[in-house]
Amino acid sequence: MQYHDAKLLATAANKAQWPPESLPEIIFCGRSNAGKSTLINALVNRKNLAYSGKTPGKTRLLNFFTVDGRVIFTDAPGYGYATSDKASALQFEKLIDPYFRERQALKGMILVADARRVPNDDDISMVEYGRHTHKAIIVACTKADKLSHGTLMSNMNKIASVLGVNRKALVPVSAMKKQGIDELWAEIDRLIG
């Protein structure tokens, strides 16, 4: 796989800390244990660019990574653990909502979903953020290598149905086996033009 030049650009707890809008941006959202950080690391062929810990839900801020000087990946806090109580859910909303509504450079969202799980209300809410703000939505179905081909196809149909997205918006990936990474990059390239 081709090496991608990637580095942390900024970490932001609020709008004042967002970096200047200089490149198209793609936000990565997903449940705390869906493999979001692992996927970002696989996309840039690095082991530890995005923090991937043993305890899910550690990311509490927006982390901006510049990649190849042509796109910014924004790593959002994982939800589930991050929104397990009302105070955490409100903090998550205050972080995410302005970014979706006000960030002109934001071209789309990659919803990271475990291919083995049916989407929950939090996943559906994230897709709604994308829809209401007219952002393109790609669903990266992670851990695809853990399922047989038939089960994976069946699960992807269920995921598309529950989220109300076109089946073509789903990309099965395995960060561990580097499957689907090139296909996901092709979708990212399409979004950023």
Secondary structure, DSSP 4 states (H G I P E B T S, - for coil): -----EEEEEEESSGGGSPP--S-EEEEEEBTTS-HHHHHHHHTT-SSSS---SSS----SEEEEEETTTEEEEEPPPBTTTTSSHHHHHHHHHHHHHHHHH-TTEEEEEEEEETTS---HHHHHHHHHHHHTT-EEEEEEE-GGGS-HHHHHHHHHHHHHHHT--GGGEEE-BTTTTBSHHHHHHHHHHHH-
